[in-house]
Every structure is written in structure tokens, then in C-alpha cells.
Amino acid sequence: MAWPALSNAQNRRRCFFHARAQCKNHVCFGENQGAKQVMANRSSILGFLFAVAVGPLSLLVHAQAGHSSEVSGRAPTVDDFEETKELLERGLLEEAAAAAKRGLNRAPGSVERLNLLGVVYHRQGKYDQAIRVFEGALSINPRSVNIFNNLATGYAAQNKADLAEKMFRKSLLLAPENPTANYNLGVLLLERNQPKESILHLRRIRHPDVSARLGLVRAYLSAGTSSSGVAAAESLSKDFPKDAKLHFSLGAPLASHRQYQIAIREFELANALQLIILRRGSRLFLQNLLR
């Protein structure tokens, strides 16, 4: 599932490569309607953003194919479930945790509600508790792609790369085309210096967004397939000609792999666009000042 957009969707997708140092840990929740996910900015190899699915409130990055709701036992009331999601969206984490627990008291066998509580714990930085809750949900429904992805996110937030990789692979055994798991596993493998396998997973994403396409550029270059990397970079640059951060993000890996000519062009495009933005901002500031 995917939440209503909290901000421009394209900008959220690009934050993976453009501002990974600024992005916060994110987990999400749901399985219906296609989900996108973004996960953790931690240190070391997991300083990349991963994605986790949680529901109609998402800070996500990759559309996930629809799945039927996973609820066992008495379903939580709509009002109670929606209240938890609303509180989570507003950043009221303690209140969201309390609401999620109330829902579980009413429907203790609800996989959907367990998943939501796990998401709240993850947002609170209580990764051990989140992992336990996700594991409990999997004991009820061991075929939930969504919860395997969320569990992987919990492990990644703790810098447990091996366990995160294992969970993403389990997700893909159940749903080989799942974009969330393919994207996150592709990024993880790229960070672990396995670009060739990373390419396989990133190419499985049927409708790749900017961050997935950037990942593929980096994977091609790291794998030594420079011609494919340059072609992918040129295509992405052409599709988003006015995105300064994107041009800079393309220039950096191109330069590091000695594709200097195209790298310089991307840096020049980024600089030119930044100057335009600064000039427009200065002009608006002066106009407001002189009113």
C-alpha cells in the first residue's frame, strides 16, 4: 500500500541519492494499492536508503504490486486503524503506539495491526521491538512479502547487512518481481561491491524511478560496463534536464569511473541550474524587500 503523498513524490524518490545524509529512517506499512518504500540512513554500507512497505501513508520509493489484506482473527476497527496511521503521519509516535496497541487488544491476531505497530516502533528507533513484532506477524502469516521487507529494514537499521539481505531474498522467493525487495537488495549488493548481481535486481523493476535508475548507472559503472553506464546516465539526464541535484548525482559516479567528459557536462548543467535558482531567489527577495 502507499500512503497519500506527504510531499512531491519525485523528490522523495530522489532523496536516496541526492541527500542520503539528510534523510531520516523510514518504514512504511501496507500491502494493497502498490507500495513504495524508503529505509534507513545508517552509517557504513547501510547509509543508503532502503524501502519498506506499510500502507496508505507512505514515504516510499517503489510501487509494490497489490496484495490482499493480511488479517487473521478479528479485524481491527477502521476508525482505530486509521487513527494510528494518522498519528503516525503527524509524527505523534507515542500516541500512535498506544493506538496500535489498543487495536491489537481488540484483534490480537491481526497481521495488519502487528505490522503497523512494528512500523511505529521502527520510527521510534526501537529496532529490537520492531523486529520482534514483525517476526510475530510472520509467525501468523509466513508468506507476507511486505513484512519480510519491513523485517529486512529493521535489520538494516541495525547495520546487520547479512540478515537484511537474507530477508530481502526471502521476499523475492515469494514475489520475484517485487520492486521494493529488488530495489533494496540491488542497493545493498552495490554497497557490498557486488555490482553484477545488483544490476540483475535493479533491472527487474518494471517502472524504475529516479533513484532506481541512478542505482543502475552506478552498478553498470562499478561492474566495468562503462558504455551501458554512460548510456543510462545520458538517458536519465535527458529525462530530467532541470534537476540540478540529479545532474550532480550523475556527475559524481561518472567522474569516479573516469568518464570525465560526460561528468564535466553534468557538473556544468548542475552549476548552471543552481545559478538560475539563486538568481530567481535573489530577485524575489529584492522584490519583496522593495514592496
N, C-alpha and C positions, 0 to 999 in steps of 0.2 A: 504494500500500500504506500501511498505517498501523501504526505500532508499537503495542505494548501501552501502555496509558496510563501515563505516568510520574506523573501527578497527576490531580486531578479534571478531567475533560475540559471541563466548562463553564467552570471557572476559567481554563483555558488559553485558551479561545476569547475570554473577556472581556478578557484581558490586553492585547489590541490597543488598545482604547480606554481601559481603566481604568488601566493602568500602563505606558504605552508607554515612558516614560523609564527604567523599571526592567527592561524585557525585554531579553534578550540576542539577538544574532544567531542565527537558527536556520535550518538547512536540513535537509531530510529525504530519505528515499530509497525508492522502491519503486513498483510500478505495479499490483500485484494487489489485492485486498481493499479498495479505497477509501482514498484518502489525504487527509490534512489537512495544511495547511502554515502555517508562520509564518516570516516572513523578518526583515527587518533593522530594527533601531533605529539609524539613522544620523542625522546632522544634516540640516537643511534639509528639503526636501519629502519626503525618503525617511525621515523619522523615524517613519513608520508601519510597522507590521509587515506583511510580506508572507508568502506561504506557498509552500513548495516541497515537492514530494513526493519521498519517498525510500524508504519501505519499512515493514516491520513494526515500526518503532521510532519512532513519530512524535510530534513536538512540534507537530502540525499543527493547521490550523484548518478546513479544508473537505474534506469527503468527496469523493474523486475516484473516478469510475467505474472499474471494474476493467478492466485491460488484461492481455493475455498477457505473460509474462516476455519481456524483450528480451535475448536472449543469442545472440551469434553466435560460432561457433567452439566450442571445448571448454568446457563449463560448469564453473565453479569448484566445488570440493567443498563439500558442505553444511556440514561442520564448519568449514572455513576461512571461509566466508561468514558463518556465524553467529558465529564468534569475532570477526570485525571489527565486526559490529553490536553485540555485547555490550560490547566495549571502548569503542566509541563512546558507547553508552548510559551507561557508567560514567564517561565523561569522560576516558578514558585515550587521548588523541588521538595521541600519538607511537606508542604500541603499535598503535592502530587503523590508522594509516597504514602501518606495517610489515606488518601482517597483510593489508591490502588489496593491497599491492604483491606479497606472496607469492602471493596469489590470481591476480593478473594475470600473474605469471610462468608459472603453470600454465595459464591460459586468457587469453592476450593479446587475443583477440577478443571478450571478454565485455563487452557493453554494460552489463549489470547491475553488474559489478565496477568498470568505469570510473566509472559513476555514483556508486557507493559511495565510491570514492577521492576523487572531486570533492567529495562531501559532507564527508569528513574534512578536506580542505584548507580548505573554507569555514568549518568550525567552528574551524579553527586561525587564521582570519583571513588565510589565504594565497589571496586572491581571484584574483590573476592565474593562479596554478597551477590553482585550481578551474575557472576559465573555460576554460583550455586543455584540461583533462581533459574537461569537458562538451562542448566543441567536437569533441574527438576521438571521443567517443561518438556525437555526431550525424553525424559522417562515416561511421560504420558503419551507424547507423540514423537517417536524416534525418526520420523520421516519429514520433519519440518525444515525445509531449506532455509527459511527465514531465521529460525532460531540457531541453526548451525552457523549462519553468517554472524549473528549477534554474539554468539559464544566466541567465535574467532576474533571478533572485535575486542572482547574483554581480554582475551589472552594477549592480543597485540598491544593493548593499552598497558599491559604489564611487561612489555618487551619480551614476551615468550613467543618468539617467532616460530619455533618448531611446532608448537601447539596450534598457533594461529593458522599456519599452513595446513596442518592436518585437518582442522575443522573446515577450512575452505574447500579442501579436496573432498571431504565427505559431502559437503553441499553439492559439489559438482557431480559426484556419483549419482545423486538423486535427480539432479537437473543440469545436465552438461552444458546447456546454453544459458544458464543463469548469469545475467550480466553483472550483478553485484559481486558474486564469487569470482567470476572470470577477471573482472577489473582488479579487485583487491589482491587476488593471487598473482596476477600479472605484475602488479606494482611490487609486491613482496619479493617475487623472484628476481625482478630487475634490481632491487636493492641488495639482493643476495648474490649478485653477479651471475645470474643465470638468464641472460637476455634472450637466448633462443627459445627457451620454454615460455618465457614471458610473452614473446611475440605470439605464440600459439594461443594463449589465453586472451590477449588483448584483441586479436583478430576475430575471436568468436563473438565479440559484442556486435550485434546486428546494427544498432544505431548509436555508434560511439559519439560521445560529446567531446568537448574541447580537451578535457583532462585525459580522456582515454586516447585521443589522437596524439596528444603531446607525449603520453607514455609510449606510444608506438614509435614515435620519432626517436625517442631516447633508446628504446630497445633495439631498433634497427641499427642505429649508430654504434651502440655498445657491442652488438653482435658482429660488427665489421661489414655489414651490408650498407655501405655508405650511399649507394645510388638509391636504394629504397628509402633510406632516412631522409635524404635531400628531397626526393620527390614528395614524401609525406609532409615534410616541413613546408615546401613551396605551396602545396595544396591548402594546407591549414592557414598559412599566411594570406593566401589569396581569398579564402573564405571569410576572413575577419580582418580586413585591411585597416580598420580604425581602432584596433585594440592594442594600445601601447604595451601593456603588460604581457600580452601574448607574444608580440614581436620580440621583446626582451627575453622571454622564456624560451623562445625558439633559438635566439642568438647564442645563449649560453652553452647548450649542449653541442650545437654546431661548431662553435669555436673550440670547445674542449676536445672535439674529434677532428680538428684541423680542417674543417670546412670553412676556411676563413672568408672567402669571397661572399658566400651567402650569409654568413654570420654577421659580417660588417653591414650588409644591406639591412638585415633585421634590426640591428642596433641603431642604424641611422633612421629607420622608419619609427622605431620606438622614441628616439630623441625628438624627431620632428613632431610627432603627435603630442609628446609631453610639453613641448614649447607652445603648441597651439592651445592646449588645455590651460597652461599657465597664463598665456596672453588673454584668453577669454575670461579666466578668473579675475585677472587684474583689471580688465575693462569693466566687468560687472561690479567689482569692488569700488572703482572710481565713480562709476555711475551712481551707485547707492550713496557714496560719500558726498557727491555734489548735489543730491536732491534736496 
